[in-house]
């Protein structure tokens, strides 16, 4: 009887873990997409802030330096990095949940 109770408990726990993975699917998809496109977003942000300098016929290297020192650029870059950090946390949580779900399969 005790063994049967343990099997049910493991089965319930496994189902709960699988449901949790399923529920995380939209968040993990967004997190992976954000991580994948982050290099492009960072380049676009820099280009946006360089634009006014380049339009003023400034050399590209100087325009880049000036753009990178703008307070608004630094703030927006920090925001992007915070988004990336949040995405990485979601990805990590998903992997932990996956590993947990996998360990239930091994136990059963």
Secondary structure, DSSP 8 states (H G I E B T S, - for coil): -HHHHHHHHHHHHHHHHHHHHHHHHHHHHHHHHHHHHHHHHHHHHHHHHHHHHHHTT--HHHHHHHHHT-HHHHHHHHHHHHHHHHHHHHHHHHHHHHHHHHHHHHH-
